[in-house]
Structures are given as structure tokens and as C-alpha cells.
Amino acid sequence: MQLSPQTIRILNYEHNLISPFKEHYQHKESGLSGGLTCAGYDVHLKDVTTALDPEGGLLFTDSIVIEENLWKIPPRTGVLGVTEERFNLPTNIVMSYYNKSTMARWFTEAAATLAEPGWQGYLTLELYNSSDVYVDLIKGQPIGQVVFNQLDQPSESAYKGKYQNQIAEPVQGIKFKEAS
């Protein structure tokens, strides 16, 4: 069952689900809506960095143009971003990420994987400019929406994977270590 804004607000109060937590508002610089929505929560962009392959090489050849509180993403280039929000999921809640409609209409794809019950940390986002022009991303702008679903009962085991307690900066992919 997908959670309502009322339930998200209660879970935030009881479990510090989202920190910082913002009620619904209009972001001044971008004009995009953010915070609590009628069906989830609009997350905000904290930082962006170049995407690297597991050996540390660039995945895309064009560089991000960085200006004060602004990132210019080159055409057909992917970067990693991170949310301003830190999440603390109880063992009966799963979180999914969706692109904002405005971002999709700018042909900027923003993706993240499913956050499993018990996961904690800042959400790393995979951002891709699929257009032929630069796309501007503003620090603090709403970038996507998360929705929360409740399991029929708490999970038998909470998430304990390699991305637990993700830090407040974009996290590169962590290569699996082979067993010796």
C-alpha cells in the first residue's frame, strides 16, 4: 500500500524518515515544487559529480561545467547526484524513486534503485542528459519524487548491504570483490 502524505508526516515524526523534512513549497530559483506532495515527497539535489567506471576511468568524456550553485550537464552525458535528504527506512517500509515530470520534459533522466526496508543514508541519483543541449541543474532544486510503500509485515531482515549509511555526497558504484 502506497503511503499518504499524512502517514509520511507521522512516520517522519516517529522515525525521522526524512531529514531535513519540508512541507510542500515552491523552490525560488527553479520554480519547481518540492517537499511533501499528495502522493510522496519531492527530493532536492545537494551535489553532482562525474560518473566513473569501477577502475576509476570516466564513463562520459564531456565534463560538467560548474558555476556557483549551478551544474551545466553536457549533451548525452551522465553524472551522479545526491539528495539533500537523509532517509531512515523502518523495516516495514520500502522506498521507490521517480523522475519529476519537468525533468523528463527536459530529457533529463534521473534514476535511483529501490531502497529496501531498513536502509539508511543519502540517496545517490543517476542523472543523464539525453538531449543535444546543456541542461542546468541548480543546487537545492527539487529533482525527483520518492514514494513509500508499506509491507504486509516487517521484513525478516533489514538491509545491510554495501550502500548502508550512504554519505552526503554522490557515491560511485562499488565493485564486488571476488571471493578468495
Number of C-alpha atoms within 10 A of each C-alpha: 9 16 17 18 18 13 13 21 19 13 18 18 12 9 13 17 21 23 14 12 18 15 12 14 14 13 15 10 10 14 11 16 18 22 19 22 18 10 16 24 25 27 28 22 21 21 22 25 18 19 22 16 13 13 7 9 10 13 14 15 12 14 15 17 12 14 9 7 11 16 19 17 25 23 16 17 23 26 23 22 28 27 26 23 21 22 24 21 25 20 19 17 25 20 19 16 22 17 18 20 14 12 19 14 9 14 17 26 21 23 18 18 13 12 22 20 24 20 24 22 20 25 27 25 24 19 23 20 24 18 14 11 14 17 20 17 21 21 20 20 24 26 30 25 22 20 19 22 16 16 14 9 9 14 16 9 9 15 17 13 9 10 18 14 16 18 15 18 18 23 18 18 13 10 10 8 6 5 4 3
